[in-house]
């Protein structure tokens, strides 16, 4: 398959995943019995923003996705995963992890540790292109803990006004409910492992 065909295939898969995510956001909100305004109050977002996301008119940043997932009591991966049911054990051979890409930023997410039955933890390898960031409109904040391990390049975290630069082998461990931002601080690609322990409502 040539490069143009591969690009078209990736774009089509991305469009499909975005439509599916939008449908899941709407379904989760309706199952929770929340209006757009009520969900907006929980997530700290404008109801009009949520409506655009549900109608596939707006591609949310990673920070916004995490806020919505937290407000809906769902793991953030729920909105990106396929229909495979959760298991109590998963083995992910190298190169076989499910991949999500964000159209709003040059971010490629490898789901190296998918959620289990009654999940509490998830793991990701984030490949961050030049200029990639968690989002500028709202900080990331959720109930749980996070461990970040630098793999390649440099990633800048901002937490409580303090700057932390992660290079290969550096580790950052913090409570997820501390508002934080991150961005690729390298001119090329950076990579980080992100292990998150969430406190799900359901």
C-alpha positions in Angstrom: 0.0 0.0 0.0 1.5 3.4 -1.0 1.8 6.4 1.3 -1.3 8.2 -0.1 -3.4 5.1 0.4 -2.1 4.7 3.9 -2.8 8.4 4.7 -6.4 8.0 3.4 -6.9 4.8 5.5 -5.6 6.6 8.6 -7.8 9.6 8.0 -10.9 7.4 7.5 -10.1 5.5 10.7 -9.7 8.7 12.5 -13.1 10.1 11.2 -14.8 6.8 12.3 -13.2 6.9 15.8 -14.3 10.5 16.2 -17.9 9.7 15.3 -17.9 6.8 17.7 -16.4 8.9 20.5 -19.0 11.6 19.9 -21.8 9.0 20.1 -20.4 7.6 23.3 -20.1 11.0 24.9 -23.8 11.6 24.2 -24.9 8.1 25.3 -22.9 8.3 28.5 -24.5 11.7 29.3 -28.0 10.4 28.6 -27.4 7.3 30.7 -26.3 9.5 33.5 -29.5 11.5 33.2 -27.6 14.8 32.7 -28.5 17.8 30.6 -25.9 19.6 28.7 -25.9 22.3 31.3 -25.6 19.9 34.2 -22.7 18.1 32.6 -21.1 21.4 31.8 -21.3 22.4 35.5 -19.7 19.1 36.5 -16.9 19.3 33.9 -16.3 23.1 34.0 -17.2 23.4 30.4 -19.7 25.5 28.4 -22.8 23.5 27.4 -22.3 24.8 23.8 -18.8 23.2 23.8 -20.2 19.8 24.8 -23.0 20.0 22.2 -20.4 20.6 19.5 -18.4 17.6 20.7 -21.5 15.4 20.7 -22.3 16.5 17.2 -18.7 15.9 15.9 -18.4 19.7 15.2 -15.5 20.1 17.7 -12.5 17.8 18.3 -11.8 18.1 22.1 -8.3 18.3 23.5 -7.0 15.5 25.7 -7.6 17.7 28.8 -11.3 18.3 27.8 -11.8 14.5 27.2 -10.4 13.7 30.7 -12.7 16.4 32.3 -15.8 14.9 30.5 -14.8 11.4 31.4 -14.3 12.3 35.0 -17.7 14.1 35.1 -19.4 11.1 33.6 -17.7 8.6 35.9 -16.1 6.8 32.9 -12.5 5.9 32.1 -11.2 8.2 29.4 -10.3 5.2 27.3 -14.1 4.2 27.1 -14.6 6.9 24.5 -11.8 5.7 22.3 -12.0 1.9 22.7 -13.7 -0.6 20.4 -16.3 -3.2 21.4 -14.0 -5.7 22.9 -15.3 -6.5 26.4 -13.1 -5.9 29.5 -11.0 -8.9 30.7 -9.3 -9.7 34.0 -6.0 -10.2 32.2 -4.4 -8.7 29.1 -1.2 -9.4 27.3 0.0 -6.8 24.8 2.9 -8.0 22.5 5.2 -5.3 21.4 3.9 -3.4 18.4 0.3 -4.7 18.9 -1.1 -1.9 21.2 -4.3 -0.2 20.1 -3.5 3.3 18.7 -5.5 6.5 19.0 -4.6 9.7 17.3 -5.8 13.2 18.1 -6.7 15.4 15.1 -6.5 18.5 17.2 -2.8 17.9 18.1 0.1 15.8 16.9 -0.4 13.2 19.6 -0.3 9.4 19.0 -1.5 7.3 22.0 -0.5 3.6 22.3 -2.8 1.9 24.8 -0.2 -0.4 26.3 -2.4 -1.4 29.3 -6.1 -1.5 28.4 -8.7 -1.4 31.2 -9.7 -4.6 32.9 -12.9 -5.6 34.6 -13.7 -3.1 37.4 -10.7 -1.0 36.2 -8.5 1.1 38.4 -5.4 1.6 36.2 -4.5 2.3 32.6 -1.2 2.7 30.8 -0.2 4.6 27.7 2.8 5.4 25.6 2.4 8.9 24.3 4.3 9.9 21.1 4.2 13.7 21.0 5.0 15.6 17.8 6.4 19.1 17.7 4.0 21.5 19.4 1.9 18.7 21.0 0.3 19.7 24.3 -2.4 18.5 26.7 -4.6 21.5 25.8 -4.5 25.2 26.5 -8.2 25.9 27.3 -8.4 23.9 30.6 -5.9 22.0 32.8 -6.0 18.2 33.3 -7.6 17.2 36.6 -9.1 13.9 37.7 -9.5 11.8 40.8 -6.5 9.4 41.0 -2.8 9.3 40.7 -0.3 9.5 37.8 3.2 8.3 37.1 5.0 9.6 34.1 8.3 8.2 32.8 10.4 10.1 30.2 11.4 7.9 27.2 12.6 10.2 24.5 13.1 13.9 24.0 11.8 16.4 26.7 8.3 17.0 28.0 7.5 20.0 30.1 4.9 19.7 32.9 3.4 22.6 34.8 2.0 21.8 38.2 1.1 24.5 40.8 3.1 27.0 38.9 6.2 24.8 39.0 7.9 23.6 35.9 9.2 20.0 35.5 11.2 18.9 32.5 11.2 15.2 31.9 14.0 13.6 29.9 14.7 9.9 29.3 14.5 8.0 32.6 13.0 10.9 34.6 9.9 10.1 36.7 7.1 12.4 37.9 4.5 11.0 40.3 1.6 13.2 41.5 -2.1 13.3 42.5 -4.3 13.6 39.4 -6.6 16.2 41.0 -3.7 18.7 41.0 -4.5 20.8 37.9 -1.6 20.3 35.4 -0.6 20.9 31.8 2.1 19.3 29.7 3.7 20.0 26.3 6.5 18.7 24.1 9.5 20.8 24.9 11.6 19.3 22.0 11.9 20.3 18.4 11.3 16.7 17.4 9.2 13.8 18.7 9.1 13.2 22.5 7.8 10.0 24.2 6.5 9.4 27.7 5.0 6.4 29.5 1.9 7.5 31.4 0.4 5.2 34.1 -2.8 6.4 35.6 -4.8 5.1 38.6 -8.3 6.4 38.3 -11.1 6.5 40.9 -14.1 5.6 38.7 -17.7 6.0 39.9 -18.7 3.1 37.6 
